[in-house]
Amino acid sequence: MKAIFQGEFHISSSDKEALFDRIDEDVDALFVESREDSVSPDGWSFGYLTFLVSILIFFWFQAFLDSGTRIKDKTDVPVFDEIDTSLPELYSRFPLSWTAPTGLFVCLIFLYGIFMPEVTIPFVSAPPILNLTYTIIMKLVLVVCSPVLFSGILIFLEERHMASRDQDMTRAVTKIATENGYQTIVVSCGEMHLARLPILFEKEDWDVEVNDSSFGRFGYLWRFMVK
């Protein structure tokens, strides 16, 4: 079996076009880095609730910035987009040594955003009303982005030190492809997964081909950081 990996920056229209170019008459199916909609854990906690709100805000930003055509609407091959780890299962893997300091760091940013004193626009002599507007904007940015930072740090640490999501995706894709008799597939995933995902597929006896995305230098930086 052959797996063609197309790395992408999830909101890049050029990366999506590159992905569509990989899908031809020889490709049996497309697998997309995504997960099932399940968000309810066996037991709720403040940490998981913060993580859930954080990652849903991130997904909303991503959807807001992504104006491209949906993959399912543009390809005739079967598309499987529930191969990633579910959010409750993913959060349960994070050790307290990650969640506690990350949560404290994010809380400090959030509180600073709320109680931040008025600041002036750097290097510009502006009237008070503009400085006030600038302060309000900065407060909103800090308050809104601090939760997103919580999930971002934890997901980066998971990819850097555990890579269990890569293992889950490898098992899911292999299982589906074997059950359906697929011989050639395309796997669309974020750039940072290209550091390990193709290697895990090779261990499962896949013939692997990796196509770099137009994300270019940033993609190489991601892979360097998670290795």
Biotite code that builds the C-alpha atoms (Angstrom):
import biotite.structure as struc

atoms = struc.array([
    struc.Atom([0.000, 0.000, 0.000], chain_id="A", res_id=1, res_name="MET", atom_name="CA", element="C"),
    struc.Atom([1.150, 3.538, -0.750], chain_id="A", res_id=2, res_name="LYS", atom_name="CA", element="C"),
    struc.Atom([0.489, 6.670, 1.302], chain_id="A", res_id=3, res_name="ALA", atom_name="CA", element="C"),
    struc.Atom([1.121, 10.110, -0.198], chain_id="A", res_id=4, res_name="ILE", atom_name="CA", element="C"),
    struc.Atom([1.471, 12.780, 2.483], chain_id="A", res_id=5, res_name="PHE", atom_name="CA", element="C"),
    struc.Atom([0.483, 16.354, 1.701], chain_id="A", res_id=6, res_name="GLN", atom_name="CA", element="C"),
    struc.Atom([1.564, 18.727, 4.461], chain_id="A", res_id=7, res_name="GLY", atom_name="CA", element="C"),
    struc.Atom([-0.399, 21.922, 4.813], chain_id="A", res_id=8, res_name="GLU", atom_name="CA", element="C"),
    struc.Atom([-1.020, 25.066, 6.787], chain_id="A", res_id=9, res_name="PHE", atom_name="CA", element="C"),
    struc.Atom([-4.700, 24.569, 7.580], chain_id="A", res_id=10, res_name="HIS", atom_name="CA", element="C"),
    struc.Atom([-5.934, 27.942, 6.322], chain_id="A", res_id=11, res_name="ILE", atom_name="CA", element="C"),
    struc.Atom([-3.749, 28.152, 3.214], chain_id="A", res_id=12, res_name="SER", atom_name="CA", element="C"),
    struc.Atom([-5.710, 28.160, -0.066], chain_id="A", res_id=13, res_name="SER", atom_name="CA", element="C"),
    struc.Atom([-2.545, 27.349, -2.042], chain_id="A", res_id=14, res_name="SER", atom_name="CA", element="C"),
    struc.Atom([-1.951, 24.285, 0.146], chain_id="A", res_id=15, res_name="ASP", atom_name="CA", element="C"),
    struc.Atom([-5.498, 23.114, -0.580], chain_id="A", res_id=16, res_name="LYS", atom_name="CA", element="C"),
    struc.Atom([-4.927, 23.483, -4.295], chain_id="A", res_id=17, res_name="GLU", atom_name="CA", element="C"),
    struc.Atom([-1.715, 21.477, -3.942], chain_id="A", res_id=18, res_name="ALA", atom_name="CA", element="C"),
    struc.Atom([-3.705, 18.811, -2.117], chain_id="A", res_id=19, res_name="LEU", atom_name="CA", element="C"),
    struc.Atom([-6.300, 18.586, -4.897], chain_id="A", res_id=20, res_name="PHE", atom_name="CA", element="C"),
    struc.Atom([-3.478, 18.210, -7.425], chain_id="A", res_id=21, res_name="ASP", atom_name="CA", element="C"),
    struc.Atom([-2.354, 15.026, -5.624], chain_id="A", res_id=22, res_name="ARG", atom_name="CA", element="C"),
    struc.Atom([-5.729, 13.354, -6.107], chain_id="A", res_id=23, res_name="ILE", atom_name="CA", element="C"),
    struc.Atom([-5.910, 11.579, -9.475], chain_id="A", res_id=24, res_name="ASP", atom_name="CA", element="C"),
    struc.Atom([-7.545, 8.477, -10.899], chain_id="A", res_id=25, res_name="GLU", atom_name="CA", element="C"),
    struc.Atom([-5.007, 6.227, -9.154], chain_id="A", res_id=26, res_name="ASP", atom_name="CA", element="C"),
    struc.Atom([-5.887, 7.477, -5.651], chain_id="A", res_id=27, res_name="VAL", atom_name="CA", element="C"),
    struc.Atom([-8.415, 5.330, -3.797], chain_id="A", res_id=28, res_name="ASP", atom_name="CA", element="C"),
    struc.Atom([-9.171, 7.606, -0.834], chain_id="A", res_id=29, res_name="ALA", atom_name="CA", element="C"),
    struc.Atom([-8.291, 10.829, 0.962], chain_id="A", res_id=30, res_name="LEU", atom_name="CA", element="C"),
    struc.Atom([-7.636, 10.973, 4.709], chain_id="A", res_id=31, res_name="PHE", atom_name="CA", element="C"),
    struc.Atom([-7.811, 14.359, 6.416], chain_id="A", res_id=32, res_name="VAL", atom_name="CA", element="C"),
    struc.Atom([-6.414, 15.266, 9.826], chain_id="A", res_id=33, res_name="GLU", atom_name="CA", element="C"),
    struc.Atom([-9.616, 15.823, 11.769], chain_id="A", res_id=34, res_name="SER", atom_name="CA", element="C"),
    struc.Atom([-11.548, 14.194, 14.584], chain_id="A", res_id=35, res_name="ARG", atom_name="CA", element="C"),
    struc.Atom([-15.033, 13.115, 15.546], chain_id="A", res_id=36, res_name="GLU", atom_name="CA", element="C"),
    struc.Atom([-17.309, 15.706, 17.104], chain_id="A", res_id=37, res_name="ASP", atom_name="CA", element="C"),
    struc.Atom([-17.319, 14.065, 20.535], chain_id="A", res_id=38, res_name="SER", atom_name="CA", element="C"),
    struc.Atom([-16.330, 16.571, 23.234], chain_id="A", res_id=39, res_name="VAL", atom_name="CA", element="C"),
    struc.Atom([-17.881, 15.017, 26.362], chain_id="A", res_id=40, res_name="SER", atom_name="CA", element="C"),
    struc.Atom([-15.389, 13.271, 28.670], chain_id="A", res_id=41, res_name="PRO", atom_name="CA", element="C"),
    struc.Atom([-16.173, 10.610, 31.258], chain_id="A", res_id=42, res_name="ASP", atom_name="CA", element="C"),
    struc.Atom([-15.662, 13.272, 33.914], chain_id="A", res_id=43, res_name="GLY", atom_name="CA", element="C"),
    struc.Atom([-15.597, 17.050, 33.550], chain_id="A", res_id=44, res_name="TRP", atom_name="CA", element="C"),
    struc.Atom([-12.880, 19.202, 35.090], chain_id="A", res_id=45, res_name="SER", atom_name="CA", element="C"),
    struc.Atom([-12.032, 22.888, 35.027], chain_id="A", res_id=46, res_name="PHE", atom_name="CA", element="C"),
    struc.Atom([-8.862, 22.084, 33.098], chain_id="A", res_id=47, res_name="GLY", atom_name="CA", element="C"),
    struc.Atom([-10.694, 20.176, 30.380], chain_id="A", res_id=48, res_name="TYR", atom_name="CA", element="C"),
    struc.Atom([-13.389, 22.855, 30.152], chain_id="A", res_id=49, res_name="LEU", atom_name="CA", element="C"),
    struc.Atom([-10.669, 25.479, 29.651], chain_id="A", res_id=50, res_name="THR", atom_name="CA", element="C"),
    struc.Atom([-8.997, 23.278, 27.042], chain_id="A", res_id=51, res_name="PHE", atom_name="CA", element="C"),
    struc.Atom([-12.302, 22.728, 25.242], chain_id="A", res_id=52, res_name="LEU", atom_name="CA", element="C"),
    struc.Atom([-13.194, 26.432, 25.150], chain_id="A", res_id=53, res_name="VAL", atom_name="CA", element="C"),
    struc.Atom([-9.638, 27.198, 24.090], chain_id="A", res_id=54, res_name="SER", atom_name="CA", element="C"),
    struc.Atom([-9.543, 24.782, 21.190], chain_id="A", res_id=55, res_name="ILE", atom_name="CA", element="C"),
    struc.Atom([-13.058, 25.650, 20.010], chain_id="A", res_id=56, res_name="LEU", atom_name="CA", element="C"),
    struc.Atom([-12.003, 29.309, 19.808], chain_id="A", res_id=57, res_name="ILE", atom_name="CA", element="C"),
    struc.Atom([-8.985, 28.181, 17.796], chain_id="A", res_id=58, res_name="PHE", atom_name="CA", element="C"),
    struc.Atom([-11.204, 26.145, 15.453], chain_id="A", res_id=59, res_name="PHE", atom_name="CA", element="C"),
    struc.Atom([-13.498, 29.160, 15.031], chain_id="A", res_id=60, res_name="TRP", atom_name="CA", element="C"),
    struc.Atom([-10.534, 31.364, 14.070], chain_id="A", res_id=61, res_name="PHE", atom_name="CA", element="C"),
    struc.Atom([-9.382, 28.722, 11.631], chain_id="A", res_id=62, res_name="GLN", atom_name="CA", element="C"),
    struc.Atom([-12.841, 28.421, 10.053], chain_id="A", res_id=63, res_name="ALA", atom_name="CA", element="C"),
    struc.Atom([-13.149, 32.215, 9.897], chain_id="A", res_id=64, res_name="PHE", atom_name="CA", element="C"),
    struc.Atom([-9.845, 32.567, 8.064], chain_id="A", res_id=65, res_name="LEU", atom_name="CA", element="C"),
    struc.Atom([-10.424, 29.583, 5.805], chain_id="A", res_id=66, res_name="ASP", atom_name="CA", element="C"),
    struc.Atom([-12.481, 30.685, 2.807], chain_id="A", res_id=67, res_name="SER", atom_name="CA", element="C"),
    struc.Atom([-11.495, 27.804, 0.561], chain_id="A", res_id=68, res_name="GLY", atom_name="CA", element="C"),
    struc.Atom([-13.655, 25.083, -0.927], chain_id="A", res_id=69, res_name="THR", atom_name="CA", element="C"),
    struc.Atom([-14.499, 22.164, 1.354], chain_id="A", res_id=70, res_name="ARG", atom_name="CA", element="C"),
    struc.Atom([-12.527, 19.086, 0.408], chain_id="A", res_id=71, res_name="ILE", atom_name="CA", element="C"),
    struc.Atom([-15.618, 16.870, 0.308], chain_id="A", res_id=72, res_name="LYS", atom_name="CA", element="C"),
    struc.Atom([-17.243, 19.214, -2.189], chain_id="A", res_id=73, res_name="ASP", atom_name="CA", element="C"),
    struc.Atom([-14.339, 19.111, -4.641], chain_id="A", res_id=74, res_name="LYS", atom_name="CA", element="C"),
    struc.Atom([-13.253, 15.491, -4.859], chain_id="A", res_id=75, res_name="THR", atom_name="CA", element="C"),
    struc.Atom([-14.983, 12.317, -5.966], chain_id="A", res_id=76, res_name="ASP", atom_name="CA", element="C"),
    struc.Atom([-12.819, 9.913, -3.954], chain_id="A", res_id=77, res_name="VAL", atom_name="CA", element="C"),
    struc.Atom([-13.958, 8.731, -0.514], chain_id="A", res_id=78, res_name="PRO", atom_name="CA", element="C"),
    struc.Atom([-12.922, 11.184, 2.219], chain_id="A", res_id=79, res_name="VAL", atom_name="CA", element="C"),
    struc.Atom([-12.258, 10.079, 5.808], chain_id="A", res_id=80, res_name="PHE", atom_name="CA", element="C"),
    struc.Atom([-11.954, 12.995, 8.232], chain_id="A", res_id=81, res_name="ASP", atom_name="CA", element="C"),
    struc.Atom([-12.316, 11.347, 11.632], chain_id="A", res_id=82, res_name="GLU", atom_name="CA", element="C"),
    struc.Atom([-8.844, 9.886, 12.084], chain_id="A", res_id=83, res_name="ILE", atom_name="CA", element="C"),
    struc.Atom([-7.450, 12.180, 14.791], chain_id="A", res_id=84, res_name="ASP", atom_name="CA", element="C"),
    struc.Atom([-7.679, 11.687, 18.563], chain_id="A", res_id=85, res_name="THR", atom_name="CA", element="C"),
    struc.Atom([-10.914, 12.832, 20.194], chain_id="A", res_id=86, res_name="SER", atom_name="CA", element="C"),
    struc.Atom([-10.560, 15.888, 22.438], chain_id="A", res_id=87, res_name="LEU", atom_name="CA", element="C"),
    struc.Atom([-11.515, 14.163, 25.739], chain_id="A", res_id=88, res_name="PRO", atom_name="CA", element="C"),
    struc.Atom([-9.040, 11.355, 25.098], chain_id="A", res_id=89, res_name="GLU", atom_name="CA", element="C"),
    struc.Atom([-6.317, 13.787, 24.052], chain_id="A", res_id=90, res_name="LEU", atom_name="CA", element="C"),
    struc.Atom([-6.672, 15.945, 27.170], chain_id="A", res_id=91, res_name="TYR", atom_name="CA", element="C"),
    struc.Atom([-6.614, 12.887, 29.451], chain_id="A", res_id=92, res_name="SER", atom_name="CA", element="C"),
    struc.Atom([-3.071, 12.185, 28.235], chain_id="A", res_id=93, res_name="ARG", atom_name="CA", element="C"),
    struc.Atom([-1.658, 15.541, 29.321], chain_id="A", res_id=94, res_name="PHE", atom_name="CA", element="C"),
    struc.Atom([0.236, 15.210, 32.627], chain_id="A", res_id=95, res_name="PRO", atom_name="CA", element="C"),
    struc.Atom([-0.415, 17.660, 35.454], chain_id="A", res_id=96, res_name="LEU", atom_name="CA", element="C"),
    struc.Atom([3.155, 18.904, 35.014], chain_id="A", res_id=97, res_name="SER", atom_name="CA", element="C"),
    struc.Atom([1.996, 20.321, 31.670], chain_id="A", res_id=98, res_name="TRP", atom_name="CA", element="C"),
    struc.Atom([-1.513, 21.541, 32.418], chain_id="A", res_id=99, res_name="THR", atom_name="CA", element="C"),
    struc.Atom([-0.810, 23.271, 35.753], chain_id="A", res_id=100, res_name="ALA", atom_name="CA", element="C"),
    struc.Atom([2.061, 25.598, 34.708], chain_id="A", res_id=101, res_name="PRO", atom_name="CA", element="C"),
    struc.Atom([0.490, 26.227, 31.296], chain_id="A", res_id=102, res_name="THR", atom_name="CA", element="C"),
    struc.Atom([-2.814, 27.112, 32.959], chain_id="A", res_id=103, res_name="GLY", atom_name="CA", element="C"),
    struc.Atom([-1.085, 29.448, 35.417], chain_id="A", res_id=104, res_name="LEU", atom_name="CA", element="C"),
    struc.Atom([0.844, 31.167, 32.626], chain_id="A", res_id=105, res_name="PHE", atom_name="CA", element="C"),
    struc.Atom([-2.316, 31.657, 30.559], chain_id="A", res_id=106, res_name="VAL", atom_name="CA", element="C"),
    struc.Atom([-4.268, 32.927, 33.577], chain_id="A", res_id=107, res_name="CYS", atom_name="CA", element="C"),
    struc.Atom([-1.621, 35.592, 34.189], chain_id="A", res_id=108, res_name="LEU", atom_name="CA", element="C"),
    struc.Atom([-1.912, 36.758, 30.579], chain_id="A", res_id=109, res_name="ILE", atom_name="CA", element="C"),
    struc.Atom([-5.710, 36.772, 30.856], chain_id="A", res_id=110, res_name="PHE", atom_name="CA", element="C"),
    struc.Atom([-5.654, 38.810, 34.081], chain_id="A", res_id=111, res_name="LEU", atom_name="CA", element="C"),
    struc.Atom([-3.126, 41.228, 32.661], chain_id="A", res_id=112, res_name="TYR", atom_name="CA", element="C"),
    struc.Atom([-5.404, 41.705, 29.683], chain_id="A", res_id=113, res_name="GLY", atom_name="CA", element="C"),
    struc.Atom([-8.272, 42.615, 31.978], chain_id="A", res_id=114, res_name="ILE", atom_name="CA", element="C"),
    struc.Atom([-6.395, 44.883, 34.378], chain_id="A", res_id=115, res_name="PHE", atom_name="CA", element="C"),
    struc.Atom([-3.807, 46.264, 31.968], chain_id="A", res_id=116, res_name="MET", atom_name="CA", element="C"),
    struc.Atom([-3.414, 50.037, 32.435], chain_id="A", res_id=117, res_name="PRO", atom_name="CA", element="C"),
    struc.Atom([-3.768, 52.397, 29.531], chain_id="A", res_id=118, res_name="GLU", atom_name="CA", element="C"),
    struc.Atom([-0.842, 52.176, 27.124], chain_id="A", res_id=119, res_name="VAL", atom_name="CA", element="C"),
    struc.Atom([0.292, 54.441, 24.344], chain_id="A", res_id=120, res_name="THR", atom_name="CA", element="C"),
    struc.Atom([0.853, 53.518, 20.712], chain_id="A", res_id=121, res_name="ILE", atom_name="CA", element="C"),
    struc.Atom([4.591, 52.792, 20.343], chain_id="A", res_id=122, res_name="PRO", atom_name="CA", element="C"),
    struc.Atom([6.697, 55.327, 18.456], chain_id="A", res_id=123, res_name="PHE", atom_name="CA", element="C"),
    struc.Atom([3.651, 57.488, 17.666], chain_id="A", res_id=124, res_name="VAL", atom_name="CA", element="C"),
    struc.Atom([2.517, 60.733, 19.226], chain_id="A", res_id=125, res_name="SER", atom_name="CA", element="C"),
    struc.Atom([-1.221, 60.064, 19.257], chain_id="A", res_id=126, res_name="ALA", atom_name="CA", element="C"),
    struc.Atom([-4.142, 61.883, 20.901], chain_id="A", res_id=127, res_name="PRO", atom_name="CA", element="C"),
    struc.Atom([-5.629, 60.308, 24.051], chain_id="A", res_id=128, res_name="PRO", atom_name="CA", element="C"),
    struc.Atom([-8.628, 58.849, 22.224], chain_id="A", res_id=129, res_name="ILE", atom_name="CA", element="C"),
    struc.Atom([-6.375, 56.820, 19.922], chain_id="A", res_id=130, res_name="LEU", atom_name="CA", element="C"),
    struc.Atom([-4.304, 55.585, 22.846], chain_id="A", res_id=131, res_name="ASN", atom_name="CA", element="C"),
    struc.Atom([-7.504, 54.541, 24.619], chain_id="A", res_id=132, res_name="LEU", atom_name="CA", element="C"),
    struc.Atom([-8.688, 52.702, 21.508], chain_id="A", res_id=133, res_name="THR", atom_name="CA", element="C"),
    struc.Atom([-5.305, 50.999, 21.210], chain_id="A", res_id=134, res_name="TYR", atom_name="CA", element="C"),
    struc.Atom([-5.484, 49.932, 24.867], chain_id="A", res_id=135, res_name="THR", atom_name="CA", element="C"),
    struc.Atom([-8.958, 48.432, 24.406], chain_id="A", res_id=136, res_name="ILE", atom_name="CA", element="C"),
    struc.Atom([-7.812, 46.505, 21.333], chain_id="A", res_id=137, res_name="ILE", atom_name="CA", element="C"),
    struc.Atom([-4.766, 45.168, 23.176], chain_id="A", res_id=138, res_name="MET", atom_name="CA", element="C"),
    struc.Atom([-6.954, 44.095, 26.097], chain_id="A", res_id=139, res_name="LYS", atom_name="CA", element="C"),
    struc.Atom([-9.285, 42.212, 23.769], chain_id="A", res_id=140, res_name="LEU", atom_name="CA", element="C"),
    struc.Atom([-6.379, 40.510, 22.017], chain_id="A", res_id=141, res_name="VAL", atom_name="CA", element="C"),
    struc.Atom([-4.853, 39.328, 25.292], chain_id="A", res_id=142, res_name="LEU", atom_name="CA", element="C"),
    struc.Atom([-8.164, 38.176, 26.774], chain_id="A", res_id=143, res_name="VAL", atom_name="CA", element="C"),
    struc.Atom([-9.283, 36.300, 23.646], chain_id="A", res_id=144, res_name="VAL", atom_name="CA", element="C"),
    struc.Atom([-5.911, 34.850, 22.669], chain_id="A", res_id=145, res_name="CYS", atom_name="CA", element="C"),
    struc.Atom([-4.888, 33.655, 26.132], chain_id="A", res_id=146, res_name="SER", atom_name="CA", element="C"),
    struc.Atom([-7.275, 30.649, 26.069], chain_id="A", res_id=147, res_name="PRO", atom_name="CA", element="C"),
    struc.Atom([-6.105, 29.754, 22.549], chain_id="A", res_id=148, res_name="VAL", atom_name="CA", element="C"),
    struc.Atom([-2.553, 29.779, 23.872], chain_id="A", res_id=149, res_name="LEU", atom_name="CA", element="C"),
    struc.Atom([-3.541, 27.175, 26.472], chain_id="A", res_id=150, res_name="PHE", atom_name="CA", element="C"),
    struc.Atom([-4.517, 24.544, 23.910], chain_id="A", res_id=151, res_name="SER", atom_name="CA", element="C"),
    struc.Atom([-1.713, 25.572, 21.554], chain_id="A", res_id=152, res_name="GLY", atom_name="CA", element="C"),
    struc.Atom([1.015, 24.972, 24.137], chain_id="A", res_id=153, res_name="ILE", atom_name="CA", element="C"),
    struc.Atom([-0.426, 21.627, 25.229], chain_id="A", res_id=154, res_name="LEU", atom_name="CA", element="C"),
    struc.Atom([-0.832, 20.349, 21.665], chain_id="A", res_id=155, res_name="ILE", atom_name="CA", element="C"),
    struc.Atom([2.708, 21.410, 20.804], chain_id="A", res_id=156, res_name="PHE", atom_name="CA", element="C"),
    struc.Atom([4.082, 19.618, 23.898], chain_id="A", res_id=157, res_name="LEU", atom_name="CA", element="C"),
    struc.Atom([2.097, 16.506, 23.000], chain_id="A", res_id=158, res_name="GLU", atom_name="CA", element="C"),
    struc.Atom([3.509, 16.449, 19.482], chain_id="A", res_id=159, res_name="GLU", atom_name="CA", element="C"),
    struc.Atom([7.018, 17.209, 20.714], chain_id="A", res_id=160, res_name="ARG", atom_name="CA", element="C"),
    struc.Atom([7.216, 14.672, 23.543], chain_id="A", res_id=161, res_name="HIS", atom_name="CA", element="C"),
    struc.Atom([4.449, 12.050, 23.045], chain_id="A", res_id=162, res_name="MET", atom_name="CA", element="C"),
    struc.Atom([3.239, 12.053, 19.427], chain_id="A", res_id=163, res_name="ALA", atom_name="CA", element="C"),
    struc.Atom([0.303, 9.855, 20.437], chain_id="A", res_id=164, res_name="SER", atom_name="CA", element="C"),
    struc.Atom([-1.921, 11.664, 17.934], chain_id="A", res_id=165, res_name="ARG", atom_name="CA", element="C"),
    struc.Atom([0.386, 10.494, 15.153], chain_id="A", res_id=166, res_name="ASP", atom_name="CA", element="C"),
    struc.Atom([0.118, 6.940, 16.428], chain_id="A", res_id=167, res_name="GLN", atom_name="CA", element="C"),
    struc.Atom([-3.684, 7.178, 16.595], chain_id="A", res_id=168, res_name="ASP", atom_name="CA", element="C"),
    struc.Atom([-3.874, 8.515, 13.040], chain_id="A", res_id=169, res_name="MET", atom_name="CA", element="C"),
    struc.Atom([-1.555, 5.774, 11.762], chain_id="A", res_id=170, res_name="THR", atom_name="CA", element="C"),
    struc.Atom([-3.712, 3.060, 13.319], chain_id="A", res_id=171, res_name="ARG", atom_name="CA", element="C"),
    struc.Atom([-6.973, 4.622, 12.112], chain_id="A", res_id=172, res_name="ALA", atom_name="CA", element="C"),
    struc.Atom([-5.811, 5.086, 8.508], chain_id="A", res_id=173, res_name="VAL", atom_name="CA", element="C"),
    struc.Atom([-4.239, 1.630, 8.314], chain_id="A", res_id=174, res_name="THR", atom_name="CA", element="C"),
    struc.Atom([-7.394, 0.007, 9.687], chain_id="A", res_id=175, res_name="LYS", atom_name="CA", element="C"),
    struc.Atom([-9.731, 1.802, 7.252], chain_id="A", res_id=176, res_name="ILE", atom_name="CA", element="C"),
    struc.Atom([-7.456, 1.255, 4.240], chain_id="A", res_id=177, res_name="ALA", atom_name="CA", element="C"),
    struc.Atom([-7.038, -2.450, 5.005], chain_id="A", res_id=178, res_name="THR", atom_name="CA", element="C"),
    struc.Atom([-10.759, -3.003, 5.539], chain_id="A", res_id=179, res_name="GLU", atom_name="CA", element="C"),
    struc.Atom([-11.606, -1.305, 2.226], chain_id="A", res_id=180, res_name="ASN", atom_name="CA", element="C"),
    struc.Atom([-8.722, -2.716, 0.207], chain_id="A", res_id=181, res_name="GLY", atom_name="CA", element="C"),
    struc.Atom([-7.242, 0.694, -0.683], chain_id="A", res_id=182, res_name="TYR", atom_name="CA", element="C"),
    struc.Atom([-3.840, 0.529, -2.358], chain_id="A", res_id=183, res_name="GLN", atom_name="CA", element="C"),
    struc.Atom([-3.018, 4.236, -2.866], chain_id="A", res_id=184, res_name="THR", atom_name="CA", element="C"),
    struc.Atom([-4.191, 6.991, -0.529], chain_id="A", res_id=185, res_name="ILE", atom_name="CA", element="C"),
    struc.Atom([-3.472, 10.652, 0.161], chain_id="A", res_id=186, res_name="VAL", atom_name="CA", element="C"),
    struc.Atom([-3.082, 11.828, 3.758], chain_id="A", res_id=187, res_name="VAL", atom_name="CA", element="C"),
    struc.Atom([-3.586, 15.554, 4.379], chain_id="A", res_id=188, res_name="SER", atom_name="CA", element="C"),
    struc.Atom([-2.065, 16.718, 7.658], chain_id="A", res_id=189, res_name="CYS", atom_name="CA", element="C"),
    struc.Atom([-0.524, 19.747, 9.301], chain_id="A", res_id=190, res_name="GLY", atom_name="CA", element="C"),
    struc.Atom([3.146, 20.363, 8.633], chain_id="A", res_id=191, res_name="GLU", atom_name="CA", element="C"),
    struc.Atom([4.281, 19.444, 12.121], chain_id="A", res_id=192, res_name="MET", atom_name="CA", element="C"),
    struc.Atom([2.994, 15.876, 11.687], chain_id="A", res_id=193, res_name="HIS", atom_name="CA", element="C"),
    struc.Atom([5.403, 15.273, 8.817], chain_id="A", res_id=194, res_name="LEU", atom_name="CA", element="C"),
    struc.Atom([8.200, 14.905, 11.363], chain_id="A", res_id=195, res_name="ALA", atom_name="CA", element="C"),
    struc.Atom([6.889, 11.514, 12.545], chain_id="A", res_id=196, res_name="ARG", atom_name="CA", element="C"),
    struc.Atom([3.736, 10.392, 10.747], chain_id="A", res_id=197, res_name="LEU", atom_name="CA", element="C"),
    struc.Atom([5.448, 9.088, 7.571], chain_id="A", res_id=198, res_name="PRO", atom_name="CA", element="C"),
    struc.Atom([7.949, 7.153, 9.721], chain_id="A", res_id=199, res_name="ILE", atom_name="CA", element="C"),
    struc.Atom([5.116, 5.482, 11.639], chain_id="A", res_id=200, res_name="LEU", atom_name="CA", element="C"),
    struc.Atom([3.457, 4.530, 8.352], chain_id="A", res_id=201, res_name="PHE", atom_name="CA", element="C"),
    struc.Atom([6.686, 2.980, 7.080], chain_id="A", res_id=202, res_name="GLU", atom_name="CA", element="C"),
    struc.Atom([6.771, 0.829, 10.216], chain_id="A", res_id=203, res_name="LYS", atom_name="CA", element="C"),
    struc.Atom([3.331, -0.435, 9.190], chain_id="A", res_id=204, res_name="GLU", atom_name="CA", element="C"),
    struc.Atom([4.801, -1.504, 5.803], chain_id="A", res_id=205, res_name="ASP", atom_name="CA", element="C"),
    struc.Atom([3.427, 1.436, 3.817], chain_id="A", res_id=206, res_name="TRP", atom_name="CA", element="C"),
    struc.Atom([5.260, 2.798, 0.795], chain_id="A", res_id=207, res_name="ASP", atom_name="CA", element="C"),
    struc.Atom([5.531, 6.487, 1.710], chain_id="A", res_id=208, res_name="VAL", atom_name="CA", element="C"),
    struc.Atom([5.788, 9.638, -0.416], chain_id="A", res_id=209, res_name="GLU", atom_name="CA", element="C"),
    struc.Atom([5.983, 13.063, 1.238], chain_id="A", res_id=210, res_name="VAL", atom_name="CA", element="C"),
    struc.Atom([5.059, 16.288, -0.535], chain_id="A", res_id=211, res_name="ASN", atom_name="CA", element="C"),
    struc.Atom([6.038, 19.537, 1.153], chain_id="A", res_id=212, res_name="ASP", atom_name="CA", element="C"),
    struc.Atom([3.437, 22.276, 1.191], chain_id="A", res_id=213, res_name="SER", atom_name="CA", element="C"),
    struc.Atom([3.780, 25.854, 0.035], chain_id="A", res_id=214, res_name="SER", atom_name="CA", element="C"),
    struc.Atom([4.077, 26.765, 3.696], chain_id="A", res_id=215, res_name="PHE", atom_name="CA", element="C"),
    struc.Atom([7.780, 26.455, 2.987], chain_id="A", res_id=216, res_name="GLY", atom_name="CA", element="C"),
    struc.Atom([10.263, 27.608, 5.601], chain_id="A", res_id=217, res_name="ARG", atom_name="CA", element="C"),
    struc.Atom([7.683, 27.714, 8.363], chain_id="A", res_id=218, res_name="PHE", atom_name="CA", element="C"),
    struc.Atom([6.899, 24.067, 7.711], chain_id="A", res_id=219, res_name="GLY", atom_name="CA", element="C"),
    struc.Atom([10.536, 23.084, 8.023], chain_id="A", res_id=220, res_name="TYR", atom_name="CA", element="C"),
    struc.Atom([10.729, 25.104, 11.254], chain_id="A", res_id=221, res_name="LEU", atom_name="CA", element="C"),
    struc.Atom([7.724, 23.235, 12.650], chain_id="A", res_id=222, res_name="TRP", atom_name="CA", element="C"),
    struc.Atom([9.273, 19.879, 11.877], chain_id="A", res_id=223, res_name="ARG", atom_name="CA", element="C"),
    struc.Atom([12.604, 20.925, 13.367], chain_id="A", res_id=224, res_name="PHE", atom_name="CA", element="C"),
    struc.Atom([10.846, 22.028, 16.573], chain_id="A", res_id=225, res_name="MET", atom_name="CA", element="C"),
    struc.Atom([8.895, 18.800, 17.090], chain_id="A", res_id=226, res_name="VAL", atom_name="CA", element="C"),
    struc.Atom([11.731, 16.395, 16.347], chain_id="A", res_id=227, res_name="LYS", atom_name="CA", element="C"),
])
